[in-house]
Amino acid sequence: MDTTFKKRIGFLSFGHYGTGRGSQTATARDSLHQAIDLAVAAEDLGIDGAFFRVHHFARQQASPFPLMAAIAARTSRIEIGTGVIDMRYENPLYMAEQAAATDLISDGRLQLGVSRGSPEPALNGAADFGYHPEDGETVADMARRHTARFRDAISGAGVAESGEHAYMGGERLLRIEPQAPGLSQRIWWGAGSRATAVWAARQGMNLMSSTLLTEDTGVPFDQLQAEQIQLFRDEWAAAGHGFTPRVSVSRSVIPVVDDVDRMYFGLRSQADNRDQVGTIDGFISRFGKSYVGSPEVLAEELAADAAVQAADTVMLTVPNQLGVEYNVKMLENIAKYIAPAIGWSPNRMGPVDASYSVD
Protein backbone atom coordinates (compact mmCIF):
# COMPACT_ATOMS: atom_id res chain seq x y z
CA MET A 1 0.00 0.00 0.00
CA ASP A 2 1.26 3.50 -0.83
CA THR A 3 1.57 5.24 2.53
CA THR A 4 2.88 8.58 1.29
CA PHE A 5 1.10 11.23 3.31
CA LYS A 6 -0.02 14.57 1.96
CA LYS A 7 -0.36 17.66 4.11
CA ARG A 8 -3.53 18.01 6.18
CA ILE A 9 -5.13 21.19 7.52
CA GLY A 10 -7.73 21.70 10.20
CA PHE A 11 -9.25 24.63 12.00
CA LEU A 12 -8.63 25.29 15.69
CA SER A 13 -11.32 27.23 17.56
CA PHE A 14 -10.88 28.75 21.00
CA GLY A 15 -14.66 28.87 21.35
CA HIS A 16 -14.88 32.39 22.77
CA TYR A 17 -18.27 33.88 23.52
CA GLY A 18 -19.43 37.18 24.96
CA THR A 19 -21.13 40.43 24.05
CA GLY A 20 -18.09 42.35 22.87
CA ARG A 21 -18.22 44.64 19.86
CA GLY A 22 -18.81 42.67 16.66
CA SER A 23 -19.27 39.33 18.43
CA GLN A 24 -21.55 36.84 16.71
CA THR A 25 -21.30 34.48 19.70
CA ALA A 26 -22.97 36.33 22.53
CA THR A 27 -23.75 33.17 24.50
CA ALA A 28 -22.31 29.71 25.07
CA ARG A 29 -25.22 28.31 23.04
CA ASP A 30 -24.18 30.51 20.09
CA SER A 31 -20.61 29.32 20.34
CA LEU A 32 -21.55 25.64 20.47
CA HIS A 33 -24.10 25.71 17.68
CA GLN A 34 -21.81 27.73 15.43
CA ALA A 35 -18.93 25.33 16.11
CA ILE A 36 -21.08 22.49 14.78
CA ASP A 37 -22.12 24.48 11.73
CA LEU A 38 -18.52 25.51 11.02
CA ALA A 39 -17.34 21.90 11.19
CA VAL A 40 -20.05 20.82 8.73
CA ALA A 41 -19.12 23.63 6.33
CA ALA A 42 -15.39 22.89 6.71
CA GLU A 43 -15.99 19.27 5.76
CA ASP A 44 -17.79 20.43 2.64
CA LEU A 45 -14.68 22.48 1.74
CA GLY A 46 -12.48 19.42 2.13
CA ILE A 47 -10.83 20.64 5.37
CA ASP A 48 -9.38 17.67 7.24
CA GLY A 49 -10.00 18.52 10.89
CA ALA A 50 -12.10 20.45 13.41
CA PHE A 51 -10.22 21.03 16.67
CA PHE A 52 -11.22 22.85 19.83
CA ARG A 53 -9.27 24.50 22.62
CA VAL A 54 -10.43 23.62 26.15
CA HIS A 55 -10.38 26.19 28.98
CA HIS A 56 -12.07 26.22 32.37
CA PHE A 57 -13.52 29.16 34.30
CA ALA A 58 -13.59 31.21 31.09
CA ARG A 59 -16.09 32.09 28.38
CA GLN A 60 -14.73 29.41 26.07
CA GLN A 61 -15.29 25.74 25.29
CA ALA A 62 -14.88 23.76 28.52
CA SER A 63 -16.59 20.39 27.91
CA PRO A 64 -15.52 19.18 24.47
CA PHE A 65 -17.05 15.70 24.31
CA PRO A 66 -20.71 16.71 23.86
CA LEU A 67 -19.61 19.16 21.15
CA MET A 68 -17.44 16.61 19.35
CA ALA A 69 -20.16 13.96 19.52
CA ALA A 70 -22.65 16.39 17.99
CA ILE A 71 -20.20 17.17 15.17
CA ALA A 72 -19.56 13.46 14.67
CA ALA A 73 -23.29 12.88 14.18
CA ARG A 74 -23.48 15.61 11.52
CA THR A 75 -20.34 14.72 9.53
CA SER A 76 -18.64 11.69 8.02
CA ARG A 77 -15.09 12.61 6.91
CA ILE A 78 -13.63 15.39 9.02
CA GLU A 79 -11.45 14.54 12.01
CA ILE A 80 -12.63 15.91 15.35
CA GLY A 81 -10.28 16.73 18.18
CA THR A 82 -8.98 18.92 20.96
CA GLY A 83 -5.99 21.16 21.25
CA VAL A 84 -5.64 20.59 24.18
CA ILE A 85 -7.48 19.10 27.18
CA ASP A 86 -5.85 20.18 30.44
CA MET A 87 -5.28 16.86 32.21
CA ARG A 88 -4.93 18.49 35.62
CA TYR A 89 -8.72 18.84 35.62
CA GLU A 90 -9.70 15.38 34.36
CA ASN A 91 -11.06 12.23 35.95
CA PRO A 92 -9.12 9.76 33.77
CA LEU A 93 -11.68 6.93 33.85
CA TYR A 94 -14.71 9.11 33.21
CA MET A 95 -12.81 10.80 30.39
CA ALA A 96 -11.99 7.36 28.94
CA GLU A 97 -15.70 6.51 28.81
CA GLN A 98 -16.56 9.82 27.13
CA ALA A 99 -13.70 9.59 24.65
CA ALA A 100 -14.52 6.03 23.61
CA ALA A 101 -18.21 6.79 23.16
CA THR A 102 -17.43 9.90 21.10
CA ASP A 103 -14.96 7.97 18.96
CA LEU A 104 -17.50 5.23 18.28
CA ILE A 105 -20.11 7.79 17.24
CA SER A 106 -17.55 9.30 14.86
CA ASP A 107 -16.49 5.91 13.43
CA GLY A 108 -12.89 6.41 14.54
CA ARG A 109 -12.36 10.08 13.71
CA LEU A 110 -11.42 11.33 17.19
CA GLN A 111 -7.97 12.92 17.63
CA LEU A 112 -7.42 13.94 21.26
CA GLY A 113 -4.81 16.50 22.17
CA VAL A 114 -3.98 16.43 25.88
CA SER A 115 -1.36 18.13 28.03
CA ARG A 116 -0.51 19.73 31.33
CA GLY A 117 -2.44 22.71 30.05
CA SER A 118 -1.85 26.44 29.94
CA PRO A 119 -2.43 29.00 32.70
CA GLU A 120 -6.10 29.18 33.71
CA PRO A 121 -8.07 32.07 35.28
CA ALA A 122 -8.63 30.20 38.56
CA LEU A 123 -5.93 30.38 41.23
CA ASN A 124 -5.99 26.59 41.66
CA GLY A 125 -8.75 25.35 39.43
CA ALA A 126 -7.72 21.70 39.45
CA ALA A 127 -8.08 21.65 43.24
CA ASP A 128 -11.53 23.21 42.90
CA PHE A 129 -12.36 20.29 40.61
CA GLY A 130 -11.18 17.96 43.38
CA TYR A 131 -7.71 17.05 42.07
CA HIS A 132 -4.59 17.50 44.16
CA PRO A 133 -0.98 16.42 43.53
CA GLU A 134 0.20 13.48 45.56
CA ASP A 135 3.11 13.91 47.97
CA GLY A 136 6.18 14.96 46.05
CA GLU A 137 4.22 15.69 42.86
CA THR A 138 3.89 18.92 40.93
CA VAL A 139 0.69 19.79 39.09
CA ALA A 140 2.51 18.84 35.88
CA ASP A 141 3.30 15.43 37.38
CA MET A 142 -0.38 15.05 38.30
CA ALA A 143 -1.41 15.84 34.72
CA ARG A 144 0.95 13.17 33.42
CA ARG A 145 -0.34 10.66 35.99
CA HIS A 146 -3.91 11.35 34.90
CA THR A 147 -2.83 10.93 31.28
CA ALA A 148 -1.18 7.58 31.93
CA ARG A 149 -4.28 6.23 33.68
CA PHE A 150 -6.52 7.52 30.89
CA ARG A 151 -4.34 5.86 28.25
CA ASP A 152 -4.32 2.58 30.16
CA ALA A 153 -8.11 2.69 30.32
CA ILE A 154 -8.67 3.35 26.60
CA SER A 155 -6.15 0.59 25.79
CA GLY A 156 -8.32 -2.02 27.50
CA ALA A 157 -6.31 -2.49 30.68
CA GLY A 158 -8.18 -3.66 33.77
CA VAL A 159 -8.61 -0.71 36.10
CA ALA A 160 -11.14 -1.77 38.77
CA GLU A 161 -11.45 -4.78 41.07
CA SER A 162 -14.48 -6.93 40.21
CA GLY A 163 -17.20 -7.22 42.83
CA GLU A 164 -20.00 -9.65 43.53
CA HIS A 165 -22.18 -8.12 40.82
CA ALA A 166 -19.54 -8.28 38.08
CA TYR A 167 -20.98 -9.70 34.87
CA MET A 168 -18.08 -9.47 32.44
CA GLY A 169 -16.80 -13.04 32.52
CA GLY A 170 -15.35 -13.08 36.00
CA GLU A 171 -12.23 -11.00 35.27
CA ARG A 172 -10.37 -9.95 38.37
CA LEU A 173 -9.85 -6.47 36.97
CA LEU A 174 -12.64 -4.79 35.02
CA ARG A 175 -11.96 -2.53 32.07
CA ILE A 176 -13.70 0.66 31.09
CA GLU A 177 -16.57 0.26 28.64
CA PRO A 178 -17.06 1.00 25.87
CA GLN A 179 -13.74 0.43 24.15
CA ALA A 180 -12.89 2.21 20.88
CA PRO A 181 -10.40 0.26 18.73
CA GLY A 182 -7.44 2.36 17.60
CA LEU A 183 -8.14 5.33 19.85
CA SER A 184 -4.98 4.70 21.88
CA GLN A 185 -2.91 5.59 18.79
CA ARG A 186 -4.80 8.87 18.32
CA ILE A 187 -3.71 10.63 21.50
CA TRP A 188 -1.51 13.72 21.04
CA TRP A 189 0.61 15.48 23.66
CA GLY A 190 0.69 19.27 23.54
CA ALA A 191 4.41 19.90 23.94
CA GLY A 192 5.67 23.38 24.75
CA SER A 193 9.38 22.61 24.59
CA ARG A 194 11.89 20.32 22.95
CA ALA A 195 12.25 18.29 26.16
CA THR A 196 8.52 17.62 26.47
CA ALA A 197 8.39 16.60 22.81
CA VAL A 198 11.09 14.02 23.48
CA TRP A 199 9.13 12.81 26.53
CA ALA A 200 5.95 12.49 24.42
CA ALA A 201 7.84 10.38 21.88
CA ARG A 202 9.03 8.03 24.60
CA GLN A 203 5.44 7.63 25.79
CA GLY A 204 4.12 6.83 22.30
CA MET A 205 1.91 9.89 21.88
CA ASN A 206 1.62 12.00 18.73
CA LEU A 207 3.04 15.53 18.88
CA MET A 208 0.87 18.66 18.97
CA SER A 209 2.96 21.84 18.91
CA SER A 210 1.38 25.26 19.33
CA THR A 211 2.26 28.81 18.30
CA LEU A 212 4.55 29.25 21.30
CA LEU A 213 7.41 27.39 22.91
CA THR A 214 8.41 27.90 26.53
CA GLU A 215 12.05 28.36 25.60
CA ASP A 216 14.09 30.63 23.37
CA THR A 217 17.46 29.91 21.75
CA GLY A 218 17.55 33.02 19.59
CA VAL A 219 16.63 31.30 16.34
CA PRO A 220 13.35 32.09 14.52
CA PHE A 221 10.29 30.33 15.92
CA ASP A 222 9.71 28.09 12.91
CA GLN A 223 13.30 26.81 13.07
CA LEU A 224 13.09 26.15 16.81
CA GLN A 225 9.81 24.29 16.28
CA ALA A 226 11.28 22.30 13.38
CA GLU A 227 14.11 21.27 15.70
CA GLN A 228 11.52 20.18 18.29
CA ILE A 229 9.79 18.06 15.64
CA GLN A 230 13.03 16.42 14.53
CA LEU A 231 13.99 15.58 18.13
CA PHE A 232 10.52 14.05 18.58
CA ARG A 233 10.84 11.91 15.46
CA ASP A 234 14.37 10.79 16.34
CA GLU A 235 13.25 9.71 19.81
CA TRP A 236 10.19 7.97 18.37
CA ALA A 237 12.33 5.97 15.99
CA ALA A 238 14.60 4.93 18.85
CA ALA A 239 11.62 3.86 20.96
CA GLY A 240 10.21 1.56 18.28
CA HIS A 241 6.51 1.98 19.04
CA GLY A 242 5.34 0.09 15.97
CA PHE A 243 3.33 2.82 14.26
CA THR A 244 4.15 6.14 12.62
CA PRO A 245 3.37 9.23 14.70
CA ARG A 246 1.59 12.33 13.56
CA VAL A 247 2.83 15.87 14.15
CA SER A 248 0.81 19.07 14.06
CA VAL A 249 1.66 22.73 14.34
CA SER A 250 -0.72 25.67 14.81
CA ARG A 251 -0.65 28.88 12.81
CA SER A 252 -2.72 32.05 12.66
CA VAL A 253 -3.34 32.54 8.92
CA ILE A 254 -5.67 35.32 7.81
CA PRO A 255 -5.86 36.16 4.11
CA VAL A 256 -6.87 39.76 3.50
CA VAL A 257 -8.95 39.84 0.33
CA ASP A 258 -11.68 42.43 0.90
CA ASP A 259 -12.67 45.48 2.94
CA VAL A 260 -14.14 43.36 5.73
CA ASP A 261 -10.82 41.56 6.19
CA ARG A 262 -8.98 44.88 6.16
CA MET A 263 -11.36 46.32 8.75
CA TYR A 264 -10.80 43.43 11.15
CA PHE A 265 -7.17 42.52 10.51
CA GLY A 266 -5.45 45.19 8.42
CA LEU A 267 -3.44 46.54 11.35
CA ARG A 268 -2.39 43.05 12.48
CA SER A 269 -0.49 42.58 9.23
CA GLN A 270 1.91 45.23 10.53
CA ALA A 271 1.89 44.49 14.27
CA ASP A 272 2.07 40.66 14.35
CA ASN A 273 4.32 39.89 11.38
CA ARG A 274 7.33 38.84 13.46
CA ASP A 275 8.15 36.50 16.33
CA GLN A 276 7.76 37.78 19.86
CA VAL A 277 9.60 36.84 23.03
CA GLY A 278 7.89 37.08 26.41
CA THR A 279 7.25 35.27 29.67
CA ILE A 280 4.52 32.69 30.31
CA ASP A 281 4.22 30.63 33.48
CA GLY A 282 7.63 31.91 34.52
CA PHE A 283 9.40 30.69 31.35
CA ILE A 284 11.02 32.84 28.69
CA SER A 285 8.95 31.91 25.65
CA ARG A 286 9.06 32.48 21.91
CA PHE A 287 5.75 33.16 20.17
CA GLY A 288 5.30 32.53 16.46
CA LYS A 289 4.20 35.33 14.16
CA SER A 290 0.77 35.66 12.61
CA TYR A 291 0.38 35.30 8.85
CA VAL A 292 -1.84 38.19 7.76
CA GLY A 293 -1.91 39.68 4.28
CA SER A 294 -2.53 38.92 0.65
CA PRO A 295 -2.99 35.22 -0.19
CA GLU A 296 -0.06 35.23 -2.62
CA VAL A 297 2.37 36.50 0.01
CA LEU A 298 1.04 34.16 2.69
CA ALA A 299 1.40 31.17 0.38
CA GLU A 300 5.07 31.99 -0.14
CA GLU A 301 5.69 32.60 3.56
CA LEU A 302 4.04 29.38 4.70
CA ALA A 303 5.87 27.38 2.05
CA ALA A 304 9.10 28.70 3.60
CA ASP A 305 8.05 27.98 7.20
CA ALA A 306 10.36 25.18 8.37
CA ALA A 307 7.94 23.74 10.94
CA VAL A 308 4.94 23.85 8.61
CA GLN A 309 6.99 21.86 6.14
CA ALA A 310 8.15 19.40 8.82
CA ALA A 311 4.66 18.73 10.21
CA ASP A 312 2.01 16.60 8.54
CA THR A 313 -0.93 18.60 9.94
CA VAL A 314 -1.40 22.37 10.22
CA MET A 315 -4.08 23.72 12.56
CA LEU A 316 -5.42 27.12 11.55
CA THR A 317 -6.74 29.26 14.39
CA VAL A 318 -10.07 30.87 13.56
CA PRO A 319 -11.70 34.03 14.98
CA ASN A 320 -14.82 32.16 16.02
CA GLN A 321 -16.61 35.24 17.40
CA LEU A 322 -16.86 36.67 13.88
CA GLY A 323 -19.41 34.01 13.04
CA VAL A 324 -19.76 31.04 10.73
CA GLU A 325 -20.11 32.98 7.48
CA TYR A 326 -16.88 34.91 7.99
CA ASN A 327 -14.90 31.86 9.08
CA VAL A 328 -16.15 29.74 6.18
CA LYS A 329 -15.06 32.50 3.80
CA MET A 330 -11.65 32.64 5.47
CA LEU A 331 -11.16 28.86 5.31
CA GLU A 332 -12.30 28.81 1.69
CA ASN A 333 -9.74 31.46 0.74
CA ILE A 334 -7.00 29.53 2.58
CA ALA A 335 -8.06 26.31 0.86
CA LYS A 336 -8.11 27.90 -2.61
CA TYR A 337 -5.15 30.23 -2.56
CA ILE A 338 -2.75 29.31 0.26
CA ALA A 339 -2.88 25.68 1.38
CA PRO A 340 -1.93 24.19 -2.03
CA ALA A 341 1.46 25.91 -1.66
CA ILE A 342 2.27 23.65 1.32
CA GLY A 343 1.19 20.45 -0.41
CA TRP A 344 -2.47 20.31 0.61
CA SER A 345 -5.45 19.23 -1.47
CA PRO A 346 -9.10 18.85 -0.38
CA ASN A 347 -10.05 15.75 1.61
CA ARG A 348 -12.82 13.85 -0.15
CA MET A 349 -11.89 10.38 1.13
CA GLY A 350 -12.18 10.45 4.93
CA PRO A 351 -9.95 10.58 8.00
CA VAL A 352 -6.23 9.88 7.98
CA ASP A 353 -5.16 6.27 8.49
CA ALA A 354 -2.50 5.72 11.16
CA SER A 355 -0.16 4.01 8.68
CA TYR A 356 1.37 6.79 6.67
CA SER A 357 4.76 8.37 6.20
CA VAL A 358 6.08 11.85 5.51
CA ASP A 359 8.61 12.47 2.75
C-alpha positions as CSV (number, residue, x, y, z in Angstrom):
1,M,0.0,0.0,0.0
2,D,1.3,3.5,-0.8
3,T,1.6,5.2,2.5
4,T,2.9,8.6,1.3
5,F,1.1,11.2,3.3
6,K,0.0,14.6,2.0
7,K,-0.4,17.7,4.1
8,R,-3.5,18.0,6.2
9,I,-5.1,21.2,7.5
10,G,-7.7,21.7,10.2
11,F,-9.2,24.6,12.0
12,L,-8.6,25.3,15.7
13,S,-11.3,27.2,17.6
14,F,-10.9,28.8,21.0
15,G,-14.7,28.9,21.4
16,H,-14.9,32.4,22.8
17,Y,-18.3,33.9,23.5
18,G,-19.4,37.2,25.0
19,T,-21.1,40.4,24.0
20,G,-18.1,42.4,22.9
21,R,-18.2,44.6,19.9
22,G,-18.8,42.7,16.7
23,S,-19.3,39.3,18.4
24,Q,-21.6,36.8,16.7
25,T,-21.3,34.5,19.7
26,A,-23.0,36.3,22.5
27,T,-23.8,33.2,24.5
28,A,-22.3,29.7,25.1
29,R,-25.2,28.3,23.0
30,D,-24.2,30.5,20.1
31,S,-20.6,29.3,20.3
32,L,-21.5,25.6,20.5
33,H,-24.1,25.7,17.7
34,Q,-21.8,27.7,15.4
35,A,-18.9,25.3,16.1
36,I,-21.1,22.5,14.8
37,D,-22.1,24.5,11.7
38,L,-18.5,25.5,11.0
39,A,-17.3,21.9,11.2
40,V,-20.0,20.8,8.7
41,A,-19.1,23.6,6.3
42,A,-15.4,22.9,6.7
43,E,-16.0,19.3,5.8
44,D,-17.8,20.4,2.6
45,L,-14.7,22.5,1.7
46,G,-12.5,19.4,2.1
47,I,-10.8,20.6,5.4
48,D,-9.4,17.7,7.2
49,G,-10.0,18.5,10.9
50,A,-12.1,20.4,13.4
51,F,-10.2,21.0,16.7
52,F,-11.2,22.8,19.8
53,R,-9.3,24.5,22.6
54,V,-10.4,23.6,26.2
55,H,-10.4,26.2,29.0
56,H,-12.1,26.2,32.4
57,F,-13.5,29.2,34.3
58,A,-13.6,31.2,31.1
59,R,-16.1,32.1,28.4
60,Q,-14.7,29.4,26.1
61,Q,-15.3,25.7,25.3
62,A,-14.9,23.8,28.5
63,S,-16.6,20.4,27.9
64,P,-15.5,19.2,24.5
65,F,-17.0,15.7,24.3
66,P,-20.7,16.7,23.9
67,L,-19.6,19.2,21.2
68,M,-17.4,16.6,19.3
69,A,-20.2,14.0,19.5
70,A,-22.7,16.4,18.0
71,I,-20.2,17.2,15.2
72,A,-19.6,13.5,14.7
73,A,-23.3,12.9,14.2
74,R,-23.5,15.6,11.5
75,T,-20.3,14.7,9.5
76,S,-18.6,11.7,8.0
77,R,-15.1,12.6,6.9
78,I,-13.6,15.4,9.0
79,E,-11.4,14.5,12.0
80,I,-12.6,15.9,15.4
81,G,-10.3,16.7,18.2
82,T,-9.0,18.9,21.0
83,G,-6.0,21.2,21.2
84,V,-5.6,20.6,24.2
85,I,-7.5,19.1,27.2
86,D,-5.9,20.2,30.4
87,M,-5.3,16.9,32.2
88,R,-4.9,18.5,35.6
89,Y,-8.7,18.8,35.6
90,E,-9.7,15.4,34.4
91,N,-11.1,12.2,35.9
92,P,-9.1,9.8,33.8
93,L,-11.7,6.9,33.8
94,Y,-14.7,9.1,33.2
95,M,-12.8,10.8,30.4
96,A,-12.0,7.4,28.9
97,E,-15.7,6.5,28.8
98,Q,-16.6,9.8,27.1
99,A,-13.7,9.6,24.6
100,A,-14.5,6.0,23.6
101,A,-18.2,6.8,23.2
102,T,-17.4,9.9,21.1
103,D,-15.0,8.0,19.0
104,L,-17.5,5.2,18.3
105,I,-20.1,7.8,17.2
106,S,-17.6,9.3,14.9
107,D,-16.5,5.9,13.4
108,G,-12.9,6.4,14.5
109,R,-12.4,10.1,13.7
110,L,-11.4,11.3,17.2
111,Q,-8.0,12.9,17.6
112,L,-7.4,13.9,21.3
113,G,-4.8,16.5,22.2
114,V,-4.0,16.4,25.9
115,S,-1.4,18.1,28.0
116,R,-0.5,19.7,31.3
117,G,-2.4,22.7,30.0
118,S,-1.8,26.4,29.9
119,P,-2.4,29.0,32.7
120,E,-6.1,29.2,33.7
121,P,-8.1,32.1,35.3
122,A,-8.6,30.2,38.6
123,L,-5.9,30.4,41.2
124,N,-6.0,26.6,41.7
125,G,-8.8,25.3,39.4
126,A,-7.7,21.7,39.4
127,A,-8.1,21.6,43.2
128,D,-11.5,23.2,42.9
129,F,-12.4,20.3,40.6
130,G,-11.2,18.0,43.4
131,Y,-7.7,17.0,42.1
132,H,-4.6,17.5,44.2
133,P,-1.0,16.4,43.5
134,E,0.2,13.5,45.6
135,D,3.1,13.9,48.0
136,G,6.2,15.0,46.0
137,E,4.2,15.7,42.9
138,T,3.9,18.9,40.9
139,V,0.7,19.8,39.1
140,A,2.5,18.8,35.9
141,D,3.3,15.4,37.4
142,M,-0.4,15.1,38.3
143,A,-1.4,15.8,34.7
144,R,1.0,13.2,33.4
145,R,-0.3,10.7,36.0
146,H,-3.9,11.4,34.9
147,T,-2.8,10.9,31.3
148,A,-1.2,7.6,31.9
149,R,-4.3,6.2,33.7
150,F,-6.5,7.5,30.9
151,R,-4.3,5.9,28.3
152,D,-4.3,2.6,30.2
153,A,-8.1,2.7,30.3
154,I,-8.7,3.3,26.6
155,S,-6.2,0.6,25.8
156,G,-8.3,-2.0,27.5
157,A,-6.3,-2.5,30.7
158,G,-8.2,-3.7,33.8
159,V,-8.6,-0.7,36.1
160,A,-11.1,-1.8,38.8
161,E,-11.5,-4.8,41.1
162,S,-14.5,-6.9,40.2
163,G,-17.2,-7.2,42.8
164,E,-20.0,-9.6,43.5
165,H,-22.2,-8.1,40.8
166,A,-19.5,-8.3,38.1
167,Y,-21.0,-9.7,34.9
168,M,-18.1,-9.5,32.4
169,G,-16.8,-13.0,32.5
170,G,-15.3,-13.1,36.0
171,E,-12.2,-11.0,35.3
172,R,-10.4,-10.0,38.4
173,L,-9.9,-6.5,37.0
174,L,-12.6,-4.8,35.0
175,R,-12.0,-2.5,32.1
176,I,-13.7,0.7,31.1
177,E,-16.6,0.3,28.6
178,P,-17.1,1.0,25.9
179,Q,-13.7,0.4,24.1
180,A,-12.9,2.2,20.9
181,P,-10.4,0.3,18.7
182,G,-7.4,2.4,17.6
183,L,-8.1,5.3,19.9
184,S,-5.0,4.7,21.9
185,Q,-2.9,5.6,18.8
186,R,-4.8,8.9,18.3
187,I,-3.7,10.6,21.5
188,W,-1.5,13.7,21.0
189,W,0.6,15.5,23.7
190,G,0.7,19.3,23.5
191,A,4.4,19.9,23.9
192,G,5.7,23.4,24.8
193,S,9.4,22.6,24.6
194,R,11.9,20.3,22.9
195,A,12.3,18.3,26.2
196,T,8.5,17.6,26.5
197,A,8.4,16.6,22.8
198,V,11.1,14.0,23.5
199,W,9.1,12.8,26.5
200,A,6.0,12.5,24.4
201,A,7.8,10.4,21.9
202,R,9.0,8.0,24.6
203,Q,5.4,7.6,25.8
204,G,4.1,6.8,22.3
205,M,1.9,9.9,21.9
206,N,1.6,12.0,18.7
207,L,3.0,15.5,18.9
208,M,0.9,18.7,19.0
209,S,3.0,21.8,18.9
210,S,1.4,25.3,19.3
211,T,2.3,28.8,18.3
212,L,4.5,29.3,21.3
213,L,7.4,27.4,22.9
214,T,8.4,27.9,26.5
215,E,12.1,28.4,25.6
216,D,14.1,30.6,23.4
217,T,17.5,29.9,21.8
218,G,17.5,33.0,19.6
219,V,16.6,31.3,16.3
220,P,13.3,32.1,14.5
221,F,10.3,30.3,15.9
222,D,9.7,28.1,12.9
223,Q,13.3,26.8,13.1
224,L,13.1,26.2,16.8
225,Q,9.8,24.3,16.3
226,A,11.3,22.3,13.4
227,E,14.1,21.3,15.7
228,Q,11.5,20.2,18.3
229,I,9.8,18.1,15.6
230,Q,13.0,16.4,14.5
231,L,14.0,15.6,18.1
232,F,10.5,14.0,18.6
233,R,10.8,11.9,15.5
234,D,14.4,10.8,16.3
235,E,13.3,9.7,19.8
236,W,10.2,8.0,18.4
237,A,12.3,6.0,16.0
238,A,14.6,4.9,18.8
239,A,11.6,3.9,21.0
240,G,10.2,1.6,18.3
241,H,6.5,2.0,19.0
242,G,5.3,0.1,16.0
243,F,3.3,2.8,14.3
244,T,4.1,6.1,12.6
245,P,3.4,9.2,14.7
246,R,1.6,12.3,13.6
247,V,2.8,15.9,14.2
248,S,0.8,19.1,14.1
249,V,1.7,22.7,14.3
250,S,-0.7,25.7,14.8
251,R,-0.6,28.9,12.8
252,S,-2.7,32.0,12.7
253,V,-3.3,32.5,8.9
254,I,-5.7,35.3,7.8
255,P,-5.9,36.2,4.1
256,V,-6.9,39.8,3.5
257,V,-9.0,39.8,0.3
258,D,-11.7,42.4,0.9
259,D,-12.7,45.5,2.9
260,V,-14.1,43.4,5.7
261,D,-10.8,41.6,6.2
262,R,-9.0,44.9,6.2
263,M,-11.4,46.3,8.8
264,Y,-10.8,43.4,11.2
265,F,-7.2,42.5,10.5
266,G,-5.5,45.2,8.4
267,L,-3.4,46.5,11.3
268,R,-2.4,43.0,12.5
269,S,-0.5,42.6,9.2
270,Q,1.9,45.2,10.5
271,A,1.9,44.5,14.3
272,D,2.1,40.7,14.3
273,N,4.3,39.9,11.4
274,R,7.3,38.8,13.5
275,D,8.2,36.5,16.3
276,Q,7.8,37.8,19.9
277,V,9.6,36.8,23.0
278,G,7.9,37.1,26.4
279,T,7.3,35.3,29.7
280,I,4.5,32.7,30.3
281,D,4.2,30.6,33.5
282,G,7.6,31.9,34.5
283,F,9.4,30.7,31.4
284,I,11.0,32.8,28.7
285,S,9.0,31.9,25.6
286,R,9.1,32.5,21.9
287,F,5.8,33.2,20.2
288,G,5.3,32.5,16.5
289,K,4.2,35.3,14.2
290,S,0.8,35.7,12.6
291,Y,0.4,35.3,8.8
292,V,-1.8,38.2,7.8
293,G,-1.9,39.7,4.3
294,S,-2.5,38.9,0.6
295,P,-3.0,35.2,-0.2
296,E,-0.1,35.2,-2.6
297,V,2.4,36.5,0.0
298,L,1.0,34.2,2.7
299,A,1.4,31.2,0.4
300,E,5.1,32.0,-0.1
301,E,5.7,32.6,3.6
302,L,4.0,29.4,4.7
303,A,5.9,27.4,2.1
304,A,9.1,28.7,3.6
305,D,8.0,28.0,7.2
306,A,10.4,25.2,8.4
307,A,7.9,23.7,10.9
308,V,4.9,23.9,8.6
309,Q,7.0,21.9,6.1
310,A,8.1,19.4,8.8
311,A,4.7,18.7,10.2
312,D,2.0,16.6,8.5
313,T,-0.9,18.6,9.9
314,V,-1.4,22.4,10.2
315,M,-4.1,23.7,12.6
316,L,-5.4,27.1,11.6
317,T,-6.7,29.3,14.4
318,V,-10.1,30.9,13.6
319,P,-11.7,34.0,15.0
320,N,-14.8,32.2,16.0
321,Q,-16.6,35.2,17.4
322,L,-16.9,36.7,13.9
323,G,-19.4,34.0,13.0
324,V,-19.8,31.0,10.7
325,E,-20.1,33.0,7.5
326,Y,-16.9,34.9,8.0
327,N,-14.9,31.9,9.1
328,V,-16.1,29.7,6.2
329,K,-15.1,32.5,3.8
330,M,-11.6,32.6,5.5
331,L,-11.2,28.9,5.3
332,E,-12.3,28.8,1.7
333,N,-9.7,31.5,0.7
334,I,-7.0,29.5,2.6
335,A,-8.1,26.3,0.9
336,K,-8.1,27.9,-2.6
337,Y,-5.1,30.2,-2.6
338,I,-2.7,29.3,0.3
339,A,-2.9,25.7,1.4
340,P,-1.9,24.2,-2.0
341,A,1.5,25.9,-1.7
342,I,2.3,23.6,1.3
343,G,1.2,20.5,-0.4
344,W,-2.5,20.3,0.6
345,S,-5.5,19.2,-1.5
346,P,-9.1,18.8,-0.4
347,N,-10.1,15.8,1.6
348,R,-12.8,13.9,-0.1
349,M,-11.9,10.4,1.1
350,G,-12.2,10.5,4.9
351,P,-10.0,10.6,8.0
352,V,-6.2,9.9,8.0
353,D,-5.2,6.3,8.5
354,A,-2.5,5.7,11.2
355,S,-0.2,4.0,8.7
356,Y,1.4,6.8,6.7
357,S,4.8,8.4,6.2
358,V,6.1,11.8,5.5
359,D,8.6,12.5,2.7
